[in-house]
């Protein structure tokens, strides 16, 4: 059996990483290679070797990789190294991160010494992340590993990077197997989507225009509601093809098959459309994200949502508390694990400037996550702007107290607290007649004031303000989705109890907030102790928090009820009534939870057999499906 026809799940993979001399074109030479054997979702044998080069290494590349000229001079020649690699690749799939680069470097090295390139099937983990993690915009090796919760201790060395790449492959392998049955299918799935510029290249690039498409099944969208929500196209066997969201399910689902629309390949197989209505656009965004992760439909492999693009404009100041001597850093998403995340903030440059100021004010580390060891203080330490834990003699408790002081600022009015702290330091310096330091602090205060004035967004930790948010229906006043945020997570969401009622009740109908109060109490019980420094956020919820943070940043006027202290039933009752009045509702609905419905076909089937016409079906989830976040 050809290697490309073998089942993907049982294949063996050689994960490869190369280091070079940093030069381009024909001058590029291999300096180090590392491989890891992966099979059955586990890492097995490792192999690495330095490789002698003809040209000396530049100082820059030596500093970047840590590979010195003395190591290269003592390394074996390519003729002695590459045959071992060829033997490892025989009958296996080669995997690399940005695989086109590694394949080109290795092919050039093989050709330079007169060896035949084995030409194995090649998979790229960067392309794999682009395919199955559409909301993960940062796909560099270390950033992708961090997003998946993979610790990276060493970077820019061949074996260490190969191990990181192998762990990424294992983390994403189940999703790849869901889309590809054989090795050939996986290679085709991750192949570059760039259009050929040849004269005979197709201009449709995997899609079909309506005019040229073959006859499609008749799709009846009349049974779909006009409400916001999520729709799922399925084939005749019920397998999901595509998941989408809209503020009007019927209009958006129909648009995929409009005569003027460029049709995706999955449209030729669509025979059933399911839907799950929500009460708001925000609810539809969250539900779409969850269903894509759960169902992994092939039509969403290249998903690029407007929310994800908008999220690139927002950043977070993050502090991971599970590393020694934690640091503040700027990231595009909240930090996973036990951490503090501040934001979302607009303007990466201003966020980075604020981090620099915080590090100097509180004496925190200015270096990266990995703590270097030094014999003498860094420049920041010599200026008194860092406690210099790199010297190895600093009490960790002292550093942690300083870090806690910096993070506690974001539990309240951060702008006022930061400026007040500098004012206090200026007064203390002036009282000690240290006018030079007082003047320096005054200049720093002016700079910090300018940064805080330019930084737009939520300058507070995401976990410190538990609240209940109501997201309104785009067309019908008085209907809301309720979202409970606590502990830095979305712990519960769904239609406001009673808000899913198909029509308004009589004016002045009494509210029954018991269910709303009970759900709020359950959320607060799961959120842990309010006021704690830091929160634990599972890695699988990070993309959801990005969606939520971006939406709330662009809709700051959504009704919000603080949950600290915990409100009683009358307070929740009054909050809902105020929200309904502000939303333009002249009538109030009873707060009673609508009963869960069942999955039932909504269209008429052809007697005597299955119909090729679309069966529009409402997905009637249990209360837990829409009301509770699975953790």
Secondary structure by P-SEA (a helix, b strand, c coil): ccccccccccbbbbbbbbbccccccccccccbbbbbbbccccccbbbbbbbbbcccccaaaaaaccccaaaaaacccccccaaaaaaaaccbbbbbccaaaaaaaaaaaaaaacccccccbbbbaaaaaaacccccccccaaaaaaaacccccccccaaaaaaaaaaaaaaaaaaaaaccccaaaaaaaacccccccccccccccccccccccccccccccccccccbbbbbbbccccccccccccccaaaaaaaacccccccccccccccbbbbbbcccaaaaaaaaaaaaaacccccccccccaaaaaaccccccccccccccbbbbbcccccccccccccccccaaaaaaaaaaaaaaacccccccbbbbbcccccccccccccccccccccaaaaaaaaaaaaaccccaaaaaaaaaaaaaaaaaaaacaaaaaaaaaaaaaaaaaaaaaccccccccccbbbbbbbbccccccbbbbbbbcccccccccccccccccccccccccccaaaaaaaaaaaaaacccccccbbbbcccaaaaaaaaaaaaaaccccbbbbccccccaaaaaaaaaaaaaaacccccccccccccccccccccccccccccccccccccccccccccccc
